[in-house]
Amino acid sequence: MKLTKKIISIIIPIAIAGVVFYIPTVTAAKPLKIGLFEPFTGMPLSAAFSKDGYELAMLDWGKDTAGGRKIELLYYDTELKPEIAKKKARDAILKDGVEILIGEEASSIEITLGIVAKESGAFCAIGNAVADSFTIDNYYKIYPNAVVAGGFSTNPVRGMALYIKDTAPQGATVTVLSPNYVWGWDCWDRFKKDINKLRPDIKILPKEAEAWPRLGERNFEPFISSVLARKPTYLFSAHWGDDAIAVVRQAKAMGAFEKTKWIMSTMACDEFRVLGAKDAMKGVIFGGFGGYWWEDPNPVMQDFGKRWFKRFGYYPGYSSATAYAGLHIILQLIEATNGSTKPEDILKVMFDRKWDSFAGKVPIRKIDHQLMLPYQVGETMVIDQPPYHSLKNMRIYSGEEVSLTADELNTLRAGVKK
């Protein structure tokens, strides 16, 4: 795609007092079209949270241009289906003139958008956390045409593992209840590896103790019953969005939170808005990027949470905050390239500075193009005001602490056939 601001070689002669001036005419830069891909059908609540994030990102940006080009946001419903996301992404680029793809919700969708972006010579931003396979198994299919604003599946999982390392009783046991697709698989695989390394005394129960409902399942009671029958010390869950809300409501009705310690590794505090006071969870190990917690002293994040609440009447969390981050970093990048969306131009500026975020100024890491946001982990307490949850014993980990190291990434990528 070519930079659209150009001088047209038409010379207009103007005679003033016998002197002829030649003034080139200049065309206005064409609009900057950004495609926002959300599961409005399939995970409507999560899509709505993300849309709020995009809205506040534009308000905080404070103008309707980036790099001198008028911003146009185009929404596309992925229907939570990779094949539909692929077709709509290709059509967005080829028919609608979209130059940047931004995706949230479901790693299979985010990986699809990354592949389409590279195939089309476009650039993409991934807002919500994406499976590690995005930057490992699919590295050569996607990179360097991407920036990741919400981290990878390792980030929340490693945060949980670090917390449990310091808090779990000796000889504890753990099993899994997670969605049966790439996000759930990658999260559980990483958690097992990290726990084995950090706390080898913790026993991971055998496969027959695991439960893997499909993405979009709504009857979780039989799955919850099957894992509780094994009496694990900890139950690891990588559910999110509408699925997480259904899991929590049904688990609470079954008294499941009193029978084992739940690790809700990737649920967002956005869901607290829906759960409300009635279904608030006590004693669940929980965390995320961008959750508004009174215990976090970061003044930038505190201000972000207050602005969000004033605008929308609820506090931001994983999905909403990382959607904000995805669009906000893209606008900054395009401003820095003076309007160019060429991947090679974006890459020239991406790693040479720190960028504004809801957590303050943070860099983008070169090895995986990740915006290095901090991660919060603690145990939920029920409070009497929105979001009806707070975190006790909260730990705040840096982006580097919860990410795969460069050595880990290089080793994992080396094991993937190109």
C-alpha positions in Angstrom: 0.0 0.0 0.0 1.4 3.4 -0.9 1.4 6.5 1.3 -1.6 8.3 0.1 -0.6 11.9 0.6 0.9 13.1 -2.7 1.4 16.1 -4.8 -0.2 16.1 -8.1 1.9 17.5 -10.9 -0.6 20.0 -12.1 0.7 23.5 -12.1 -1.7 26.4 -11.8 -0.3 29.7 -13.1 -1.4 32.8 -11.2 -0.4 36.2 -12.5 -0.1 39.0 -9.9 1.3 42.3 -11.0 3.1 40.8 -13.9 4.7 38.0 -11.9 3.6 34.4 -12.6 3.5 32.0 -9.6 3.2 28.2 -10.0 1.3 26.6 -7.1 1.0 22.8 -7.0 -2.4 21.5 -6.1 -2.4 19.0 -3.2 -4.9 16.1 -2.7 -6.2 15.3 0.8 -4.8 12.1 2.3 -7.2 9.2 1.9 -8.9 7.9 5.0 -7.2 5.5 7.3 -9.5 2.5 7.4 -9.1 0.2 10.4 -11.1 -3.0 10.6 -12.2 -4.1 14.1 -13.1 -7.8 14.2 -15.3 -8.9 17.1 -17.7 -11.9 17.9 -20.9 -9.9 18.0 -22.5 -13.2 17.2 -21.1 -15.9 19.5 -19.6 -13.9 22.4 -21.7 -10.7 22.3 -20.9 -9.5 25.9 -17.1 -9.7 25.2 -17.6 -7.9 21.9 -19.5 -5.1 23.7 -16.8 -4.7 26.3 -14.2 -4.4 23.5 -16.3 -1.9 21.6 -16.3 0.3 24.7 -12.5 0.0 24.7 -12.3 1.2 21.1 -14.6 4.1 22.0 -12.5 5.3 24.9 -9.3 4.9 22.9 -10.7 7.3 20.3 -11.8 9.8 23.1 -8.4 9.6 24.7 -6.7 10.0 21.3 -8.5 13.4 21.2 -8.7 13.9 17.4 -10.1 12.1 14.3 -6.8 11.8 12.5 -3.6 9.8 12.8 -0.6 10.8 10.7 -2.7 13.4 8.9 -5.3 10.8 7.8 -8.9 10.8 8.9 -9.7 7.7 10.9 -12.5 5.4 9.9 -13.4 2.4 12.1 -15.2 -0.4 10.4 -16.7 -3.2 12.5 -16.9 -6.9 11.3 -18.7 -9.7 13.1 -16.5 -12.8 13.2 -19.4 -14.9 14.4 -16.6 -16.7 16.5 -15.7 -18.7 13.3 -12.2 -18.6 11.8 -13.4 -19.3 8.3 -15.8 -16.4 8.4 -13.2 -14.2 10.0 -10.8 -15.1 7.1 -13.3 -14.2 4.4 -14.3 -11.0 6.0 -10.7 -9.9 6.6 -9.8 -10.6 3.0 -12.9 -8.7 1.8 -12.1 -5.8 4.2 -8.7 -5.4 2.7 -9.5 -6.0 -1.0 -13.0 -4.5 -1.2 -13.3 -2.0 1.6 -9.8 -0.6 1.5 -9.0 -1.5 5.1 -5.2 -1.2 5.9 -5.1 -2.3 9.5 -6.8 -5.3 11.1 -7.5 -5.4 14.8 -8.8 -8.5 16.5 -10.1 -9.5 19.9 -11.6 -12.6 21.4 -10.7 -16.2 20.5 -7.1 -17.2 19.5 -8.3 -19.1 16.5 -9.7 -15.8 15.1 -6.7 -13.8 16.1 -4.3 -16.2 14.4 -6.5 -16.1 11.3 -6.3 -12.3 11.2 -2.5 -12.4 11.6 -2.1 -14.8 8.7 -4.5 -12.8 6.4 -2.6 -9.6 7.2 0.7 -11.0 6.2 -0.6 -12.7 3.1 -2.2 -9.4 2.1 0.8 -7.2 2.9 -1.2 -5.5 5.7 -0.6 -5.0 9.4 -2.6 -6.3 12.3 -2.9 -5.6 16.0 -4.1 -8.3 18.5 -5.8 -6.8 21.5 -6.9 -9.5 23.9 -4.3 -12.2 24.9 -3.7 -14.7 22.2 -2.4 -18.3 22.3 1.3 -18.8 22.4 1.0 -20.6 19.1 0.5 -17.2 17.5 4.2 -16.4 18.0 5.5 -20.0 17.9 3.7 -22.4 15.6 2.5 -19.6 13.3 5.5 -17.2 13.7 6.6 -17.5 10.0 3.0 -17.2 8.8 2.3 -13.9 10.7 5.5 -12.0 11.6 6.6 -9.3 11.2 3.2 -7.9 10.3 1.8 -7.7 13.8 1.8 -6.1 17.2 0.3 -7.8 20.3 -1.2 -5.5 22.9 -2.7 -8.0 25.3 0.1 -10.5 25.7 0.0 -14.3 25.1 -1.4 -17.3 26.9 1.8 -17.6 28.8 1.3 -14.2 30.5 -1.8 -14.9 32.7 -0.8 -18.5 33.2 2.8 -17.7 34.3 1.3 -15.0 36.6 -0.9 -17.6 38.2 2.0 -20.1 38.5 4.2 -17.5 40.2 1.5 -16.7 42.6 0.8 -20.4 43.4 4.6 -21.0 43.8 4.5 -18.8 46.9 1.1 -19.7 48.3 0.2 -23.4 47.6 0.4 -26.0 50.4 3.0 -28.7 50.1 1.8 -31.7 48.0 -1.2 -29.9 46.4 -3.0 -31.3 43.4 -4.4 -29.6 40.3 -6.6 -30.4 37.3 -8.2 -28.5 34.5 -11.7 -27.3 33.3 -11.0 -25.3 30.1 -12.4 -24.6 26.6 -11.5 -27.3 24.1 -9.6 -25.2 21.5 -6.1 -23.7 21.0 -6.4 -21.1 23.8 -7.4 -23.7 26.4 -4.8 -26.2 25.3 -1.9 -23.6 25.3 -2.9 -22.2 28.7 -3.0 -25.6 30.4 0.2 -26.8 28.6 2.1 -23.7 29.8 0.7 -23.9 33.3 1.8 -27.5 33.7 5.3 -26.7 32.5 5.7 -23.7 34.8 4.3 -25.5 37.9 6.5 -28.5 37.3 9.5 -26.1 37.2 8.5 -23.8 40.1 6.8 -26.3 42.4 7.6 -29.9 41.4 5.8 -31.1 44.6 2.5 -30.1 43.2 0.8 -33.1 41.5 -0.9 -32.7 38.2 -3.8 -35.2 38.1 -4.1 -37.6 35.2 -5.9 -36.9 31.9 -9.1 -38.7 33.0 -9.5 -36.0 35.7 -9.6 -33.2 33.1 -12.7 -31.6 31.5 -12.8 -29.9 28.2 -16.2 -28.4 27.2 -16.4 -26.9 23.8 -16.1 -23.1 23.2 -19.6 -21.7 23.5 -20.9 -24.5 25.9 -23.6 -23.4 28.2 -24.3 -26.4 30.4 -21.1 -26.8 32.5 -22.6 -28.7 35.5 -21.6 -32.2 34.3 -18.1 -30.9 33.6 -17.8 -29.2 37.0 -19.1 -32.3 38.7 -16.6 -34.6 37.0 -13.6 -32.6 38.1 -14.8 -32.0 41.6 -15.2 -35.8 42.0 -11.4 -35.9 41.9 -11.1 -33.6 44.9 -8.3 -31.4 43.5 -6.7 -28.8 45.7 -6.8 -26.4 42.7 -9.0 -26.3 39.6 -7.4 -24.4 36.7 -9.8 -22.7 34.2 -9.0 -20.7 31.1 -12.6 -19.7 30.4 -13.4 -16.1 29.4 -16.3 -13.9 28.3 -19.8 -15.4 28.1 -18.4 -18.9 28.9 -16.8 -17.7 32.1 -20.0 -16.0 33.3 -21.9 -19.3 32.7 -19.2 -21.3 34.5 -19.2 -19.0 37.5 -23.0 -18.9 37.9 -23.3 -22.7 37.7 -20.3 -23.3 39.9 -21.6 -21.0 42.6 -25.0 -22.6 42.5 -23.3 -26.0 43.0 -21.2 -24.7 45.9 -18.1 -25.5 43.8 -16.1 -22.5 45.0 -16.1 -23.9 48.6 -15.0 -27.4 47.4 -11.7 -26.4 45.7 -9.6 -23.4 45.1 -10.3 -22.1 41.6 -7.7 -20.5 39.3 -9.6 -18.3 36.9 -6.5 -17.6 34.8 -8.1 -15.7 31.9 -11.5 -14.5 33.0 -11.7 -10.7 32.8 -13.0 -8.3 35.3 -15.3 -7.1 32.6 -17.5 -10.1 33.4 -17.9 -8.7 37.0 -20.3 -6.2 35.5 -22.6 -9.0 34.5 -22.1 -11.1 37.6 -22.9 -8.2 39.9 -23.2 -8.6 43.7 -25.4 -11.7 43.5 -22.8 -13.9 41.8 -19.6 -12.4 43.1 -16.8 -14.9 43.8 -14.8 -15.2 47.0 -11.4 -16.7 47.3 -10.7 -17.3 43.6 -7.2 -16.8 42.3 -7.6 -14.1 39.6 -5.7 -11.6 37.6 -5.3 -9.7 34.4 -4.0 -6.7 32.4 -5.7 -3.4 33.1 -8.1 -4.4 35.8 -9.0 -1.5 38.0 -8.0 -2.5 41.5 -7.8 0.0 44.4 -4.8 -1.9 45.6 -2.7 -1.1 42.5 -0.8 2.2 43.3 -0.1 2.9 39.6 -1.6 6.4 39.1 -1.9 6.1 35.4 -4.0 2.9 35.7 -6.0 4.5 38.5 -6.9 7.4 36.3 -7.7 5.1 33.4 -10.2 3.2 35.6 -11.8 6.4 36.8 -12.2 7.7 33.3 -13.6 4.4 32.2 -16.2 4.2 35.0 -17.3 7.8 34.4 -17.9 7.0 30.7 -19.5 3.5 30.9 -20.6 3.0 34.5 -18.4 -0.1 35.1 -14.7 -0.7 35.6 -12.5 -2.0 32.8 -10.8 -5.4 32.7 -9.0 -7.8 30.4 -11.1 -7.6 27.2 -12.0 -3.9 27.4 -8.6 -2.6 28.4 -6.7 -4.7 25.9 -9.1 -3.6 23.1 -8.3 0.0 24.1 -4.6 -0.9 24.0 -4.8 -2.5 20.6 -6.4 0.5 18.9 -4.4 3.1 20.9 -1.0 1.6 20.0 -2.0 1.5 16.3 -2.9 5.1 16.3 0.4 6.0 17.9 2.3 3.9 15.4 0.6 5.5 12.4 1.2 8.9 13.8 4.9 8.1 14.2 5.1 6.9 10.5 3.4 10.1 9.3 0.4 8.2 8.0 2.1 5.1 6.5 0.6 1.7 7.2 3.3 -0.2 5.4 4.6 -2.9 7.7 8.2 -1.9 6.9 7.6 1.7 8.0 5.8 0.6 11.2 8.7 -1.6 12.1 11.1 1.2 11.7 9.5 3.1 14.6 8.0 0.3 16.7 11.0 -0.6 18.9 12.8 2.8 19.3 10.7 4.3 22.1 8.2 3.7 24.9 4.5 4.1 24.1 1.6 5.5 26.0 -0.7 2.9 27.6 -3.3 2.6 30.3 -0.5 1.5 32.6 2.0 4.3 31.6 4.8 4.3 29.1 5.9 0.8 28.0 8.0 -0.6 25.2 7.2 -3.1 22.5 9.4 -6.1 22.8 11.3 -7.0 19.6 11.3 -10.8 19.8 7.5 -11.2 19.8 6.2 -7.6 19.2 4.5 -7.6 22.6 3.4 -4.4 24.3 5.0 -5.0 27.8 2.1 -4.4 30.2 2.2 -5.3 33.9 0.1 -8.2 35.2 -1.9 -8.3 38.5 -2.7 -11.5 40.4 -4.4 -12.0 43.8 -7.4 -13.7 45.4 -10.9 -12.2 45.1 -12.8 -10.6 48.0 -16.4 -9.6 47.8 -17.1 -6.0 48.4 -20.4 -4.0 48.5 -19.8 -1.7 45.6 -19.0 -2.2 41.9 -17.2 -4.2 40.6 -18.1 -6.2 43.8 -14.7 -7.7 43.8 -11.3 -6.7 45.1 -8.0 -8.5 45.3 -6.3 -9.4 48.5 -2.6 -10.5 48.6 -2.2 -8.8 45.2 1.1 -9.3 43.4 2.1 -7.0 40.4 4.4 -8.7 37.9 6.2 -6.9 35.2 5.6 -7.8 31.5 9.0 -9.5 31.4 8.3 -11.6 34.5 5.1 -13.2 33.0 6.4 -13.6 29.4 8.3 -16.3 27.7 12.0 -15.5 27.7 13.9 -14.9 24.5 15.7 -18.3 25.0 12.3 -20.1 25.6 10.8 -18.5 22.5 13.8 -19.3 20.3 13.9 -22.9 21.5 10.1 -23.4 20.9 10.3 -21.8 17.4 13.2 -23.9 16.4 11.0 -27.0 17.0 8.4 -25.8 14.5 8.7 -26.8 10.8 8.6 -23.8 8.5 
